[in-house]
Amino acid sequence: MPLPSVALILERPMTILTRPIPDYSHFDTLLSESELTLRDRVRSFVRATVLPLVADCYERGVFPRELVDACAEAGLFEHHGPVEAGLIAFELERADAGVRSMVSVHAHLAQSAIRFFGSPAQQASYLPRMERGETIGAFSLTEPAHGSDPGGLEVTAKRTASGYVLDGQKKWATNATFAGVTVIWARLVDDDEVSPGDRDGAGAIRAFLVDAGTPGFRPVAIHRKLSFRMSASSEIFLEQCEIPLTNRLPGARGLGHALKCLNEARYGIVWGVAGAAEACFEEALTHGASRVQFGRPIAGFQMTQSKLATMYASVVRSKLLALHLARLKERGALHHTDVSLGKLNNVRDALDVARTARTILGGIGILDTTVSLRHAANLESELTYEGTDEVHALIIGRHLTGLDAFRG
Ligand SMILES: Cc1cc2nc3c(=O)[nH]c(=O)nc-3n(C[C@H](O)[C@H](O)[C@H](O)COP(=O)(O)OP(=O)(O)OC[C@H]3O[C@@H](n4cnc5c(N)ncnc54)[C@H](O)[C@@H]3O)c2cc1C
């Protein structure tokens, strides 16, 4: 397959490079025909439907609701294999991390929770609607006082004759303002099911499906963000929120099950941030070829070439690592520590690429007619969410040394 030229790829090409960008990793040769077809289809969808909205939505700080229906129509909410899901995340985040995140939280976090831990009745009721995009999902584990350490979460689920009453406050739930169903992780109280030793610990954590419009469930949008502006982030207030017994996910028991879902979304981030990095690299290369200072294109200076070579090495490394993890996942051989390694490496690399790309753009790099600074701002959130950089370093460190350094 011929390599795409820069002009074909860039969101808003500042110049036309006629030479294709070389692909030293021969990445496309590592994909099957059907994977390439899907990748190209999603790339066309993103170019036609997503990219035209991004700069304006980012500036206004809104997620455009109409994109949900468009993503559903494009089949992005269906259950895909690891490589396909990764390629979708990659292509979406070439446009903006907020769009990739909407899809990841809905298709990976929320749907995974129901797929892994739901009853057959819950799966039959929710999953087909979610795959068609008729019901959008959110996933709410984080609380104001419990981020990296969610094992101490304080939202309570009290058993009643007919179900549960949820009380407390959640924070940072993506999609929750427009979701049809939110997976709420809460602590069982006064329940015989929980042993006395587990009451304050992670063992008392369970998951509940809360449908939009349930009395006592109040999502409130978080505004004035400096990152992830094209994403619906939300606090959730739960005030005597009564749900039926049938809305508890019966298989979800303990924090480990929440982390199992998070692992699915973290895997998507490994791919997504590589897409953001590639978009920034291409923008910097294109600009460097056309911007003339001191009588020559700035790409002709050694320092710029050193930056471009380092950026390119990062992009190639990130894509190959993501694909390697995907092939491991296909074989059922992906360990959660591998995902931590991928998330840690690829977010760090992408952030370096985005910041360096911005330097090559000079002053125009702070305008929203360019993309690198927006990606860099988004990547700051990605360094933090789905396990911070430090948390993933601790996970890898624990695996390498056998010593748990989380509490000391
Ligand atoms: C845009 C966005 C979207 C999000 N979407 C969702 C969502 O859909 N659902 C959801 O449940 N959550 C979501 N989150 C929450 C996210 O997962 C948390 O922000 C993240 O887990 C970190 O928690 P925190 O912000 O409370 O930071 P803290 O946990 O307070 O961390 C602050 C700093 O302390 C460090 N730290 C903490 N513990 C240790 C330690 N043991 N050793 C060394 N350093 C440590 C951290 O690494 C970090 O640098 C989202 C967040 C953002 C920003």
The ligand as a Gaussian input file, in Angstrom:
#p B3LYP/6-31G(d) Opt

LIG

0 1
 C      -10.016000      14.792000      31.943000
 C      -10.216000      13.732000      33.002000
 C      -11.136000      12.716000      32.769000
 C      -11.350000      11.731000      33.752000
 N      -12.323000      10.767000      33.549000
 C      -12.637000       9.915000      34.563000
 C      -13.736000       9.002000      34.450000
 O      -14.406000       8.933000      33.403000
 N      -14.036000       8.218000      35.526000
 C      -13.334000       8.254000      36.689000
 O      -13.669000       7.516000      37.629000
 N      -12.260000       9.103000      36.836000
 C      -11.913000       9.929000      35.804000
 N      -10.848000      10.809000      35.946000
 C      -10.117000      10.850000      37.226000
 C       -8.679000      10.369000      37.135000
 O       -8.624000       8.982000      36.980000
 C       -7.945000      10.877000      38.388000
 O       -7.735000      12.269000      38.198000
 C       -6.634000      10.160000      38.639000
 O       -6.871000       8.862000      39.100000
 C       -5.745000      10.890000      39.658000
 O       -6.442000      11.205000      40.812000
 P       -6.400000      12.695000      41.407000
 O       -6.716000      13.639000      40.294000
 O       -7.266000      12.702000      42.589000
 O       -4.891000      12.939000      41.797000
 P       -4.158000      12.427000      43.141000
 O       -4.458000      10.985000      43.348000
 O       -4.449000      13.387000      44.235000
 O       -2.627000      12.563000      42.708000
 C       -1.897000      13.799000      42.783000
 C       -0.409000      13.469000      42.613000
 O        0.027000      12.623000      43.681000
 C        0.696000      11.498000      43.143000
 N        0.579000      10.322000      44.016000
 C       -0.526000       9.796000      44.575000
 N       -0.233000       8.687000      45.253000
 C        1.103000       8.490000      45.120000
 C        2.034000       7.508000      45.571000
 N        1.660000       6.446000      46.311000
 N        3.333000       7.643000      45.252000
 C        3.738000       8.695000      44.466000
 N        2.918000       9.640000      44.010000
 C        1.626000       9.540000      44.320000
 C        0.008000      11.269000      41.812000
 O        0.786000      10.434000      40.960000
 C       -0.130000      12.691000      41.314000
 O        1.081000      13.130000      40.746000
 C      -10.602000      11.762000      34.957000
 C       -9.648000      12.793000      35.155000
 C       -9.456000      13.763000      34.197000
 C       -8.454000      14.859000      34.457000

